[in-house]
Amino acid sequence: MSANMRELGTTGLRRTGGFVIDEFLPQLQGIKGVRVYREMADNDPTVGAILFAIEKVLQRLEWRVDPADDDNDIAVEQAEFIEECLHDMSDSWDATLSAMLSMLTYGWSYHEIVYKKRSGWKRDPRKRSQHDDGKIGWRKWAIRSQETLWEWEFDEDGGIQGFWQVDPSTYAHRVFIPIEKALLFRTTTVKNNPEGRSLLRNAYRSWWYKRRIEEIEAVGIERDLAGLPVAHVPPEYLSSAATPEQVAVLNAIREIVTGIKRNEQEGVIYPAMYDEKGNRLFQLELMSSGGARQFDIDKTVSRYDQRIAMTLLSDFILLGDLTGHTHPRHLRHRDTRHHLGSVRVGGRKATEVTHVLVKQPVGLDDAGPNEVDHELRNLGDVGLCDLAVMQLGGELVVHAV
């Protein structure tokens, strides 16, 4: 084979075996990154609101398959069959779409294509169908959780060959799911990285600082309400020559001081001991911290909230809260236009989409590249952002409507 027919270079994706290490922050690599992004999506109200808005907008859209040529009987028949398959899966389309959109959080989602023979109603839900024509259709596009990824399978040229899964809840050995039997949805295909790039990646630093500040704030509020616990003990208890009994007493007092909380179980049992002059040997008091703080914690947290929303061009989420007034028209016609751009990744459509999601799964190998087309139609005014997003054939396709 001549050099012109061979692939000589590589994409430059950093990986060791099947483990991708292209992310320069170790805490965001592999399964550690999956756990961080899940915490961001599930625990942070700003991140959660943005992801919720995107998902709910998409679920209000009409998703349908149109023939590329309405006058071509074969194209019309195949388009109808494909749409039947989409709505004959065991999971609803909204549930399937919701699983696909997990790629926004993690950068990717991997779905195993499961088939069935359309043989009408069966007691076994794995064989059940709304149609009884004996054709092969989709039973489901089952997500394979990002948290169960063990490693990727690459060929010698860096092409993605499949997904090795280890599910700790099943105690099973590794399972290989080849790419031919799967759909890989990614936010980006840079370097042909199977893990794409999380939409939350640029928000990570702001989220990390915000979380730490909120934790410090919570501790500070508790200490301000309860007061700073201070224990007075005789000096010999603090010396290096303290006896084992004195060390044990000091440790017990230390646990009391660090464990004081203002809650329904608050209370302290403390020894009443006096010296020969009647002075108390041990004393516990709560010292209040008077005066104002140098830093406005609320403004600091709000600044990080703004930065998190800004990375997704979704600061409209914060408009009503930050200004005290909501402006629906302003919200829809200016800020949401920027939000459209935040999820616009690609615009390629029919040919590859038809090949990946239609020809290969349902066997329409005789279909020409223009005989089936995927269209996304708006049901009406979607309010927050007028967009349609669908990840097909490994590329995110966006159409403004």
C-alpha positions, 0 to 999 in steps of 0.5 A: 500500500502506498504512503498516500493510502496509509494513515501516517500521523495520529490525532495526538490524543494522550492515552495509555492503553485504553485509558484517556489521560488528555485532561491535564487536571488529574482529578478530572481524568477518567472515573474521578472526573465522572464523579466530579461532574456528577457532583456538580450537576446534582449538588450545584443549583446553578449548574442543575438549573442550566441542565434542567432548562436545556433538557426541558426545552428539548423535550418540548420539541417535535422530533420526526423523520421526513423523507428527503423526497416526498414524491419518492415512494421508497423514501416515504415508506422508509421514513415511516418505518424509521419513525415507527421504530423510534416510537416503538422502543421500550423506553419513551423518546423523552427518556431516551433523549434524557439519557443522551443528554447526559453527554452535556454533563460528562462530555459523552454518553454510550448507548448499546443498540438492542434489536427486536423482531416486531411480532406484536404484543407479547407477554415478555416486554423484551419482545413486545411491539406495537407492530406485527410485520416481522421486521427488525426494529430497535428495542432500545438504545440502552445507556451504558453509564459513564461510571461503569467505563473501564477502558476504551478499545482503540485500533492501531490508528486511534479509531474507536473500536468499542467500550469495556464495561465493568458494573460493580453492582452485577459482579460480572467480568468485563463486557465489551460493547463494540462500536458497531452495536452502539451509539457514541454521543459526544459534545466534540470530536476533537482528537477523536477523543471518545470522552468528548469534553464536558460542558461543565469543564470551564465551570469547574474552577469557579464551582470548586471555589464556590463550594469551598467558600460555602462550606467555610461560610456554613462553619462560620455561621454556626460558630457565630451563632454558637460562639467560639468554644474556649476551654480553660485548663491548668497549665500543667495539663498542656505541658510536655510533662503531663501525666497520662491521666492529665493527657486523657482529661485534656483529650476529652475536653478537646473533643467537647470543644470541637464537637459543640453544635447548636442543635436539638441535642446541645449540652455539655457535661463538665467537671466541677473541680476547684483548687485549694483557694476555691478557683475553678480548675476547668472552665468552658465558655463561648466567646462571641465574635463581634464586628462585621466581616471584611468580605461580603460572602454573598457577593463572592458566591454570586460572582462564582455563580455568574461565572459558572453560568457565563461559561455556558452563556446561560447567565439569563438563569440568574437575571431575576435573582440578581437584579430583583426584576425579571424581564421576560422579553429581554430574557428571550430575545437577547440572552437566549441568543447567546445561549444558543451559541453555547450548545452549537457544535456542528451543523452536518446532517443527512448523509452520515446520520442516515448511515449511522442511525438508519442504514446500519441498525435497521438494514436499509442498505439499499437506501440512497443517501438522500432518501431519509432525512431527520428533521427537528420541528418546534412545537411552538414558542419554547421560551428560554431558548429556541433551539433543537439539539440532537446528537447523531452519528457522533456529532452534535447537530443543532438547528435554530428554529 
